[in-house]
Amino acid sequence: TDKKLRITLELKNGLEISGVLTHVDANLNFNVTDIIVTDPERFPQLVRFLAMMNRNNILYIACIKEFVCEGSVIRYVRLPEKEIDIELIEEACRKEMIERA
């Protein structure tokens, strides 16, 4: 689709990046663009410059354009709540429980 889904990847080394998901393969390898580093103090080598979002928040832009991450190094993938269909997940869980019984 043409819809841009912004996700956050938390890696096993503690790095968190937020970006637009462009591709995921069967091995859960992620390709992400428009990257923002959420903790630039820990990973200053990834930060290019600062841009002010508003008076209270500072947005740290990553110096890399595209991030390709192997699925085995990902701890968590955070999706926006509005993008998650809870009813679909609950229905799938119910079906799985019925099949197991």
N, C-alpha and C positions, 0 to 999 in steps of 0.2 A: 504494500500500500504506500501511498504518499505521506502517510501520517508519520511524524517524527516522534519517536518514543524516547524520552530522556530517562536513563537508568543510572543507578549507582552500583559500581562493582567494589566490593571490599575483598582485597587479596589476603592471602595467608601471611604475608609479610607486614600487614598493617596499612598498606597504601589504600586509600579510597579515592576513586575518580568517578566523576559524573560525566556523562556524555550521551550523545544520540546513538542509539543502537542501529547499526547498518546491516549486520549479519550475525547469525548464530548457526553453527553446523551441528551435526549429530553427536559430536564429541563435546559439545558445550564450549567450543572455542568462540569467543566473542570478538567482533570488530566494532569499535566505537569511534565516533568522530566528535568534533566540537567539545573537546575535553576540558573539564574544570577539575583542578586538584583541590580536595576538600581540606587537606592539612599541609599547607605549604611549608610550615616551620620544620616538619619532619623530613620533607622531600623537596628542598629548595632547588635542586637541580632540574626539577620538572616545571618550574615556574618561569614564565617569560616576563610578565609585567602585571601590575595591579590595575584594576579598573573599578571605579566606585559604582556600586549598584544604587545605594542610597546613603543616607547619613550614618547608619549604624552597621551596615554590612559591607565587607570588602570582598570582591570577587577575584579569585586568583586564576588566571588563564594559564593553561598548560602550554609548554613550548613545543609540544608534538601535535601534529594534525590528526593522526590516526593512531589508535591503540589497538593492537591485536593481542588478545590474552588467551592463553591455553587454559582450558577448563579445569585442569588439575590444580591450578594455583589460586582458584577463586574460592573464597570462604562463603560470601553471601552475594546475592544479586537482589537489589532493591528496586521494585517497580513502583510507579505512582499508584496510589490507592484507587484512583478513578479508572485505571486501566485493568483492574482485577475484577473478574466476574465471579463473585463469591458464590452465587447460586449454581453456576456451572461446576465449580470445584466441589461444593457440597453434594450435588447430584452424583458426580463421579465417585466420591467417597462412599455414598450410600450404595451405589451399584457394586463397588468392590467388596463392601461388607456382605452384601447379599450373596455374591458369587462365592465368597469364602465360607459362608455358613452351610 
